[in-house]
């Protein structure tokens, strides 16, 4: 018993006693599972376009919005485009220092070492008392 390529699809192997592979036989009988239709990720109503994750309507709407946005940007090129000045965060700010201290790994390690030392001292004191 040997295996040969299916003469119909030339992709799948089949035993040399069969006429077609199991996939082709399902297609011939009409029992092959259909590909599930993927719905648009935006509206979840219409099927997606091939190679896209959105339907034709949503894609058209997105392209129209991009055209409107780009025309708005070109109108505001002369000024600051409506953006306020962004100030850098001051590192000497009290709140920043408190957050940095709270998140410091070194301080966490130091605290753990202090706790361990205190526990060891207590254990030594208990052993000396006994």
N, C-alpha and C positions, 0 to 999 in steps of 0.2 A: 504494500500500500504506500503510494507516494503522494507527494503534494505538488500541485501545479497551479499556475496563475489562472484566475478566472478569465475565460475568453471574452466576457462581456465588459467588465470594468478594468481588467488587467491591473488591479491593485491588490486584491485579496487572494490568499491562497485557499485552495480547496482540495479535497481528496480527488484522486484521479478517477474515482467511480462516479462523482457527481457531475452534473452538467453545468451548474452555475454555483457561485459562492452563496453563503447564507444571506448576505446583504442584498445581492442581486435577486435572489429568490423572493425576499420580502418585498422588494420593489415591484417585481413582476406580479405577485399576488395582490399587491395594493395594501399590504399590511405594514409597510415601512413606517416608522415613526416620523412624523413631520417635524421640521425644525420649529421650535417655539418662536413665536413672534415677540421680539423685544419691544416694550413700550417706551415711549419718550420719557427721558429722565426729568423733564420739566413739567409737562402737563399730565403724564401718565394716562393718556387717552389714545393717542395715535401711534402707529408703528414707526419705529426709527428708520431713518434713511440708511442704506447700506454703508457701513464704515463709520457711521456717526452714532451718537447716543441721544440725538434729538430728532424730532419729526420735522417735516418740511415747513409747517406753519411756525414752529418755535424758532427754527433756524432763520427764516425770513424776518421774524420779529427781532431776533438778536442782531442781525445785520443792519436792520433799520435803526435800532438803538445805537449801534456803533457809529453809523453815519451821523446821527444827531449829536452824539458825544464829541466826535471829531470836529464837527462844525462849531460847536460851542467852545472847544479848546482853541480853535484858530481865531475866534473873536476876541479872546482874552489874552493873546500872546503879548500884547503891549504892556500890560500891567502884571501884577504878581499872581495872576490867574486865581485870585480870590483866596490865596492861602495866607494865613497869618504866619508871622515869623516864628520859627520853631527854635526854642531856646534849649540848649543842652542842659542836662540834669547836673546840678552842682553837687560834686562829691562831698563837699564839706557841709552839706545840709544835714541837720540833726536827725531827721527821720531816716535818711539814707544810712547814716552811721549806725543807728539803732538796728535797722534791718540787717546790715552787714554783720554786726556783732552777734545778732541772734542766729544767723545762718553760718557763722564761722565754724569750720570743722575743727580748727585748732582749739577753740574754746570748749567744744564738746569733748574732745579727747582729754583736755586738761581736767574737766569736771569728772570724767569717768576715772581718770587716774587718781584724783583726790578721793573719790568714793572708795575705790579699791584699797588705797592706803589706809583710809579710816577703818574699813572693815578688817584689814590685817592687824591694825593696832588694837582693835577691840578683841580680836581672836587671841593675840599675844597676851593682852591683859587678863583675859579669862584663863588662859593656860597658866600664867604666873600665880593667879589667885588660887588655883586648884592644888 
